[in-house]
Amino acid sequence: MSGALRFATRGSALAQWQARYVADLLRASDRGLAVELVVVETTGDARTDVPLHAIGGQGVFVKEVQQAVLDGRADVAVHSAKDLPSGPPPEGLVLAAVPPRGDPRDALVGTPLADLSPGACVATGSVRRRAQLTVMRPDLVFADLRGNIDTRLAKVPDGGAIVMAMAALDRLGRTDRVAEALTVEQMVPQVGQGALAVECRHADRAVRDRLGKIEAPLDRRFVELERTFLATLGGGCDRPVGAHAHLDHDGQLVLHTFLAGPTGVWHDRRHGPGSDDGWVTALAREAAATAGLP
């Protein structure tokens, strides 16, 4: 292909960092690659006055970015994998690459969990984070939190904390603000957290081949397993659900899952029995039954 490779991205500092990171990965094998960022405003960026689950949950940060590729304004779409809906891409697009994953953990900024006073306030817009923190500390109270990274960092409640993704803080050089990084056993991450998802047009073979060079196959496998769990539940940002796959110290696949519902809480750590993903679907159905979801 000739000309610059056009990357559709949200306008936030984090989103543009992620797009440039993908471009740098590509330049490692093609130093002459020219890149142009096509900044797109999404529904999630425009509606910072309401919680994400109230404006559609998953998809509110990606639809307009995907459309920029579909209508030819851009060649590539770069997303946080956690923002993608759990179903297949829109017709005409393909998930061409999942690059090496960043830190999947959640972090507290302000006060560590054990040091939060009874009744302390924790700010987060995530129903998943609220549900898991409530299990650990039922005394806590919560406040909504929206906006870009710096906006959120300016809203730490007195004597309380906010919850952020470690990957976001790391990518923008803000890890000095971390009071405590919660393990994936304590706080099961959002599906795809820490990973990036790079899409292009299905018919654009040259771009697909180029993006294939930055694929991290094991990280894609982990993200796909997490997305299978979520897709089986049929939920997104509107449900308190988390899933995180990784290899343990013995090289065995482990899937951590969390789900809260009307009649119970599911919190599980399970070794993957093999390459057949049917066990993940069965696990999600078992979790739904435990939590009282249809």
Buried (B, 14 or more C-beta within 10 A) or exposed (E): EEEEBBBBBBEBBBBBBBBBBBBEBBEEEEEEBEBEBBBBEBBBBEBEEEBBBEBBBBBBBBBBBBBBBBEEEBBBBBBBBBBBBBEEBBEBBBBBBBBBBBBBBBBBBBBEBEEBEEEBBBBBBBBBBBBBBBBEBEEBEBEEBBBBBEEBBEBBBEEBBBBBBBBBBBBBEBEEBBBBBBEBEBBBBBBBBBBBBBBBBEEBEEBBEBBEEBBBEBBBBBBBBBBBBBBBBEBBBBBBBBBBBBEEEEEEBBBBBBBBBEEEBBBBEEEBEEEEBEBBBEBBEBBBBBBBBE
